[in-house]
Amino acid sequence: MSSQAIQTLGDFLRSRRTRLDPASFGFTGRRRTPGLRREEVAQRANISATWYTWLEQGRGGAPSPEVLERLSSALMLTDTEREHLFILGLGRPPEVRYRAVEGVSPRLQRVLDGLATSPAIVKTATWNVVAWNRAAAVVLTDYGTLPPGERNVLRFLFGNPAVRAKQHNWEGVARFVVGTFRADVARTGIASEVSGLVDELCRNSPDFARMWHENHVLGHSDGENVKRLLHPVFGPMDMEYSLFGVDGRPDLGMIVYTPLDADLVRRIREAMG
């Protein structure tokens, strides 16, 4: 770390420390300055008070990711502040933290709903669909009719014959989904959380087992970014798709499918009433 970066880290730690209320952590006594004392932060983070003092003074060197995590917890940092702390301390953001999700914020749902004729979903790193718009229900799957535990793209693709039949090139689509799923699992560090799902899919689908054991890793930008469906209502249809990150939630991704022809847009609008 450069001396300027070290000092910037120290300034940030000091600013976060002085905003905290000692009484809320059980610390008492008269104070000349606001916030926690340095030794109190060190105690909460389980690190040396001397070293923490050096960090604030720009003399502590580069802390490890484990120490930054403890400091983040000790200082009650928000997700954005935690990311900033890691960038200052290590020059990179922290690893993604996976959280089980059952839904999305009303603001994000309004974004989905605003995409009137473009099917859009929000998926987790485990490829569970946690939000969708009406166009997605009409064109892809009516997720609202399914229990939350069954709204998984991998289970659809490898276990639902109707979904398989809709794919113009099922093998290519399936291989792409498995490769990106593997990358998402590694990126978010959730191998233990998905082990049951992977075991289930390997038992129930020889195709999934074959593709999973090939160990291919793909990114969302590695495909041709066009979804081709043989839809039972709309017939053959082509849609471009794009993946967008969700602000403050790197474990979520929003996929938007854009119809490539005006007639298809019209038919989707008519089907939605």
C-alpha positions, -999 to +999 in steps of 0.1 A: +000+000+000+012+035-007+016+059+022-013+079+009-036+049+008-026+039+043-034+073+056-067+074+038-076+040+055-067+055+088-088+086+082-118+064+073-114+042+104-112+073+126-143+088+110-163+056+115-151+052+151-160+087+162-196+084+150-205+055+173-223+058+206-202+042+234-233+037+256-249+014+230-220-009+234-219-009+271-189+015+274-192+042+301-171+070+315-165+106+306-150+114+272-133+144+257-141+133+222-171+117+206-173+080+197-155+049+208-119+050+220-093+032+199-088+005+225-126-002+225-126-007+188-096-030+191-114-049+218-145-054+197-124-064+167-102-087+188-069-071+176-041-054+194-049-018+205-014-008+195-018-021+160-052-005+156-037+028+167-010+024+141-037+017+115-054+050+122-020+068+122-010+053+089+017+031+103+000-003+104+007-016+069-018-036+049-043-055+071-055-090+061-091-096+048-099-113+082-089-082+101-109-060+078-139-082+083-135-079+121-131-041+119-162-039+097-182-057+123-167-038+152-175-005+135-210-015+125-203-007+088-230-008+062-224-030+031-213+000+011-189+011+039-175-024+042-168-025+005-151+009+008-130-003+037-117-033+016-109-011-013-089+012+009-072-016+027-066-041-001-073-023-033-102-046-041-138-052-029-145-079-004-157-113-015-195-115-021-216-125+009-245-148+000-278-141+017-309-162+014-336-141-004-373-145-006-382-113-024-369-079-036-375-043-026-406-025-039-383-001-058-367-030-077-401-046-084-412-013-099-382-014-122-393-049-134-429-038-138-418-008-158-404-032-185-439-037-200-431-061-229-397-073-219-397-104-197-375-097-167-365-117-136-342-114-106-323-145-097-300-154-068-266-170-071-283-203-067-305-195-097-337-192-077-361-167-092-371-142-065-389-116-086-403-112-121-427-090-141-459-099-159-442-103-192-420-130-177-450-148-163-466-148-198-435-157-219-413-177-196-430-192-165-457-180-142-435-182-111-464-169-089-482-203-093-452-222-079-441-226-043-409-206-036-387-237-034-396-247-069-387-214-086-353-226-096-340-223-132-318-254-130-347-275-118-369-262-146-343-268-173-333-303-162-365-316-147-394-301-166-401-316-201-422-286-211-394-261-204-369-284-222-392-286-253-394-248-255-356-244-260-345-240-296-311-255-286-316-272-253-280-287-251-264-253-257-287-235-233-282-261-206-244-261-209-244-223-207-266-223-176-245-249-158-212-231-166-225-197-154-241-214-123-207-229-114-190-195-118-217-179-096-212-205-069-175-199-068-178-161-069-202-160-040-185-188-020-217-208-016-205-243-025-219-257+008-253-240+004-258-255-031-244-290-024-278-304-018-292-289-050-262-302-070-266-337-056-303-337-063-298-326-099-270-352-104-293-379-091-323-369-112-306-358-144-278-377-162-275-346-184-268-323-155-244-348-140-225-350-172-223-312-177-215-305-140-185-330-140-171-313-172-162-284-149-168-257-176-170-221-162-188-194-182-197-158-177-230-142-187-213-124-215-198-156-230-229-167-249-244-151-280-269-132-257-299-143-277-325-166-263-344-186-289-376-203-278-401-225-295-430-211-276-463-230-275-483-197-278-461-173-296-442-198-318-405-193-326-392-162-309-359-145-305-350-122-276-318-105-266-309-109-230-288-087-207-277-093-170-276-063-147-262-062-112-285-051-083-272-021-064-259-032-031-266-069-037-238-085-057-254-119-050-285-110-071-287-105-109-315-090-130-320-107-164-339-087-190-351-103-223-358-079-251-380-091-281-362-085-314-393-080-335-421-055-333-447-081-341-436-102-311-438-071-289-474-066-301-484-102-294-469-101-259-488-069-252-520-085-264-515-116-243-510-095-212-543-078-219 
